[in-house]
Amino acid sequence: MQPRQSQETLNPAPASTDTPLTLAQRSNLLPLTARGYMAWRAWSLTLLSGEPFPLGREAALFTALCRPQSGEYWLDAGTSAGFYAGVLARAGCRVLAADLSAAMLAEGVRREPSGQIDWLLTNLEAGGLPDAAFDGVTVGATLNETRDPARLLAELARLTRPGGQLWLMYVGRTGGPLQRFLSRPALGGLSFPDPAWVGRQLPGCIRMDGLRVGVVVFERYVKGG
């Protein structure tokens, strides 16, 4: 099934070769990666946090803090196979699930066949969506994989309406040798932001909630009016 494009977007930028991708991003373009993604996603937070952290716990944490409401319009940025998009759709929200991988979007369509979700092939770092278009934005680990985390955060803040929410899940900085190893361009090009640095990239947003479990960081920001 082909991803269904939202009619509410204005000339969104496709996944373009003009915007260089990290090795981690390029690996997500592969159908094999997409097929195995949710199996990895189902136990990744348990591995990274050092305690039982199934998908249900993550979904419950998000819904308890963000309280998505029926009829709201959310962007799931870097949706991969649509985990947060599905959580939002089941809460009655309309969702634009965006990713630069057609293979990931096809897997998302297969796993989350909801009429509440539109699937969009685009690289959000390249811009193209309307200002203040969304009541909320979710970002599940995309911040670790993107080439320019500051640019992505600025873009997502631009897309969030005043009073809207920005939900981030990412692996935070430890300064350890493994993170330095994985940060090398030839070995993934991953980024591991420090929460204080993330906050500085969102000057118009207020950090309302934050939780760190092992190396995994969850944060909720609200954009000022």
Backbone torsions as a table, in degrees:
resi	resn	phi	psi	omega
1	MET	NA	136.0	-179.8
2	GLN	-83.5	144.0	175.1
3	PRO	-56.9	140.2	-179.2
4	ARG	-96.7	123.0	-175.9
5	GLN	-84.4	138.5	177.5
6	SER	-67.2	141.4	175.3
7	GLN	-84.7	-5.0	-175.7
8	GLU	-94.1	-5.2	-178.1
9	THR	-88.5	156.0	-178.9
10	LEU	-115.9	100.7	176.4
11	ASN	48.3	55.7	178.5
12	PRO	-64.1	147.6	-178.7
13	ALA	-77.4	130.4	176.6
14	PRO	-72.3	171.0	173.7
15	ALA	-65.3	107.1	-167.3
16	SER	-110.8	145.0	173.9
17	THR	-71.5	-11.4	177.5
18	ASP	-72.2	-21.2	177.5
19	THR	-105.1	107.4	-176.1
20	PRO	-60.0	144.2	179.9
21	LEU	-109.0	148.8	172.2
22	THR	-73.7	165.5	176.2
23	LEU	-60.3	-38.2	178.0
24	ALA	-62.1	-41.4	177.8
25	GLN	-66.0	-42.1	-179.2
26	ARG	-64.5	-34.6	178.9
27	SER	-64.7	-28.0	179.9
28	ASN	-72.6	-12.0	178.0
29	LEU	-76.2	-14.6	-174.3
30	LEU	-81.2	134.2	176.9
31	PRO	-56.8	-36.4	-179.9
32	LEU	-63.5	-41.1	176.6
33	THR	-62.0	-43.6	-178.7
34	ALA	-63.2	-41.3	-178.4
35	ARG	-65.8	-33.7	-178.2
36	GLY	-93.6	-0.9	-170.8
37	TYR	-62.3	-47.8	-175.0
38	MET	-69.3	-26.6	173.7
39	ALA	-64.6	-42.7	175.3
40	TRP	-65.6	-44.0	-176.3
41	ARG	-61.9	-32.0	-174.8
42	ALA	-68.2	-25.6	-179.8
43	TRP	-123.5	2.4	-175.6
44	SER	-64.5	-41.5	-177.5
45	LEU	-71.0	-30.7	173.2
46	THR	-62.9	-43.6	178.0
47	LEU	-63.8	-44.8	-174.0
48	LEU	-78.8	-30.5	-176.5
49	SER	-90.2	-20.8	-178.5
50	GLY	80.0	13.7	176.9
51	GLU	-149.6	161.8	-179.3
52	PRO	-58.0	123.3	-177.4
53	PHE	-145.4	71.3	-179.7
54	PRO	-70.6	169.1	-179.4
55	LEU	-59.0	-35.1	179.1
56	GLY	-61.8	-36.5	178.8
57	ARG	-68.2	-40.8	178.1
58	GLU	-63.7	-44.5	179.0
59	ALA	-62.5	-40.2	-179.7
60	ALA	-67.0	-38.6	178.2
61	LEU	-62.9	-46.5	179.8
62	PHE	-61.0	-48.7	-176.5
63	THR	-68.1	-32.8	179.1
64	ALA	-68.4	-36.7	-176.8
65	LEU	-88.1	-41.0	-177.0
66	CYS	-89.7	-25.6	179.0
67	ARG	47.6	57.9	179.2
68	PRO	-59.7	139.1	-174.5
69	GLN	-110.9	146.0	177.0
70	SER	-55.4	134.0	179.5
71	GLY	93.7	-14.6	176.3
72	GLU	-69.6	156.9	179.9
73	TYR	-114.5	116.8	-175.2
74	TRP	-118.1	151.5	170.4
75	LEU	-106.9	125.8	170.4
76	ASP	-100.4	101.8	-171.3
77	ALA	-86.0	120.2	-174.3
78	GLY	68.8	53.4	-169.5
79	THR	-64.3	-23.9	-173.2
80	SER	55.2	-119.4	-178.6
81	ALA	-92.2	15.5	168.1
82	GLY	86.1	28.3	-178.3
83	PHE	-59.9	-58.8	-178.6
84	TYR	-67.5	-34.4	176.9
85	ALA	-57.5	-41.7	178.8
86	GLY	-66.6	-41.2	177.6
87	VAL	-59.9	-44.2	-179.1
88	LEU	-67.4	-42.0	-179.8
89	ALA	-62.3	-39.4	179.3
90	ARG	-69.9	-18.8	173.7
91	ALA	-85.8	0.2	178.0
92	GLY	92.3	7.5	179.6
93	CYS	-82.1	153.5	165.4
94	ARG	-87.4	141.0	-171.8
95	VAL	-134.2	134.8	164.9
96	LEU	-103.0	111.4	-178.5
97	ALA	-99.3	110.2	-171.8
98	ALA	-113.6	139.6	177.4
99	ASP	-157.4	156.1	178.5
100	LEU	-89.9	-2.0	-179.0
101	SER	-107.6	116.3	176.4
102	ALA	-64.2	-34.0	179.7
103	ALA	-65.5	-41.2	178.0
104	MET	-65.2	-42.2	180.0
105	LEU	-63.6	-40.1	178.0
106	ALA	-62.6	-38.2	176.6
107	GLU	-67.1	-38.9	177.0
108	GLY	-62.8	-43.6	177.4
109	VAL	-59.3	-40.6	-179.4
110	ARG	-66.9	-39.6	-175.1
111	ARG	-83.6	-30.5	-174.4
112	GLU	-128.1	72.6	-175.6
113	PRO	-80.6	55.2	-176.1
114	SER	-96.5	138.1	173.7
115	GLY	-69.2	-7.7	178.2
116	GLN	-82.5	-10.3	-172.8
117	ILE	-112.3	129.0	167.1
118	ASP	-103.8	139.9	-175.6
119	TRP	-111.3	127.6	-172.4
120	LEU	-129.1	124.7	175.7
121	LEU	-87.1	109.9	-178.8
122	THR	-164.1	156.2	169.5
123	ASN	-100.4	107.4	-173.3
124	LEU	-63.6	-24.1	177.1
125	GLU	-62.7	-24.8	-177.3
126	ALA	-81.9	-6.1	178.5
127	GLY	76.1	-168.9	175.9
128	GLY	115.9	-16.5	178.0
129	LEU	-90.7	157.4	-174.3
130	PRO	-70.3	149.7	175.2
131	ASP	-58.8	143.4	170.4
132	ALA	49.7	41.1	-174.4
133	ALA	-85.3	-14.7	-168.2
134	PHE	-126.1	143.3	174.1
135	ASP	-73.8	-22.5	179.2
136	GLY	-162.8	157.8	179.3
137	VAL	-133.7	133.0	173.1
138	THR	-111.3	142.6	178.6
139	VAL	-136.8	107.1	-179.5
140	GLY	-104.5	90.5	175.0
141	ALA	74.4	-5.5	177.6
142	THR	-59.3	-30.4	179.8
143	LEU	-60.1	-30.2	179.4
144	ASN	-75.2	-25.8	-172.0
145	GLU	-98.3	-20.9	-174.0
146	THR	-70.9	151.1	-179.7
147	ARG	-70.0	-34.6	-174.3
148	ASP	-130.2	84.7	-177.3
149	PRO	-58.6	-37.9	-179.1
150	ALA	-63.6	-42.3	179.2
151	ARG	-64.3	-42.3	179.0
152	LEU	-63.1	-45.6	-180.0
153	LEU	-61.5	-42.3	179.1
154	ALA	-62.9	-39.3	179.9
155	GLU	-66.7	-42.3	-178.6
156	LEU	-69.4	-35.3	174.6
157	ALA	-64.0	-39.0	177.5
158	ARG	-61.8	-36.1	-176.6
159	LEU	-78.7	-14.5	-177.9
160	THR	-88.0	132.6	180.0
161	ARG	-71.3	157.3	172.7
162	PRO	-56.3	130.7	-175.4
163	GLY	87.6	-7.8	179.7
164	GLY	-80.0	168.4	-173.6
165	GLN	-110.3	147.2	174.1
166	LEU	-125.2	116.5	-177.7
167	TRP	-107.5	124.7	-178.2
168	LEU	-119.3	135.0	166.9
169	MET	-127.4	125.2	-179.1
170	TYR	-157.1	164.8	174.3
171	VAL	-86.9	119.1	-176.2
172	GLY	-81.7	164.3	-177.3
173	ARG	-70.2	135.7	172.1
174	THR	-116.4	-21.9	-175.1
175	GLY	78.9	7.2	-176.5
176	GLY	-78.3	166.8	-177.3
177	PRO	-64.7	-33.3	-180.0
178	LEU	-65.4	-43.0	178.1
179	GLN	-65.0	-39.6	177.0
180	ARG	-62.1	-38.5	179.0
181	PHE	-63.7	-48.2	-177.0
182	LEU	-73.3	-15.2	177.7
183	SER	-77.7	-16.2	179.3
184	ARG	-64.9	135.3	-176.7
185	PRO	-54.5	-37.5	-177.5
186	ALA	-76.5	-9.9	-175.6
187	LEU	-118.8	18.8	176.6
188	GLY	136.0	-37.0	-178.4
189	GLY	65.3	30.5	-177.8
190	LEU	-75.5	153.4	174.6
191	SER	-115.3	143.0	179.2
192	PHE	-128.0	89.1	-172.5
193	PRO	-72.8	150.2	169.2
194	ASP	-87.4	137.3	-178.5
195	PRO	-55.1	-35.8	178.5
196	ALA	-64.1	-39.0	177.2
197	TRP	-64.6	-43.1	179.0
198	VAL	-57.2	-44.9	179.8
199	GLY	-60.2	-35.3	179.9
200	ARG	-70.4	-21.9	177.8
201	GLN	-82.8	-5.7	-177.4
202	LEU	-124.1	61.1	-173.4
203	PRO	-63.2	-24.8	179.5
204	GLY	-91.7	8.1	-175.9
205	CYS	-120.9	149.3	-178.7
206	ILE	-110.5	128.1	178.3
207	ARG	-77.7	117.3	-175.5
208	MET	-98.9	-36.0	-177.1
209	ASP	-142.6	146.3	175.5
210	GLY	-152.5	140.7	179.7
211	LEU	-145.0	133.3	174.8
212	ARG	-120.8	124.2	179.2
213	VAL	-122.6	107.7	-170.9
214	GLY	63.0	-125.1	177.9
215	VAL	-96.4	0.0	-175.9
216	VAL	-89.8	129.8	-178.8
217	VAL	-112.7	131.9	171.4
218	PHE	-117.3	131.5	179.3
219	GLU	-141.6	145.3	174.6
220	ARG	-123.0	123.6	175.3
221	TYR	-112.1	152.0	171.5
222	VAL	-122.2	132.1	-179.1
223	LYS	-79.1	132.8	179.4
224	GLY	-69.1	159.3	-177.9
225	GLY	-79.6	NA	NA
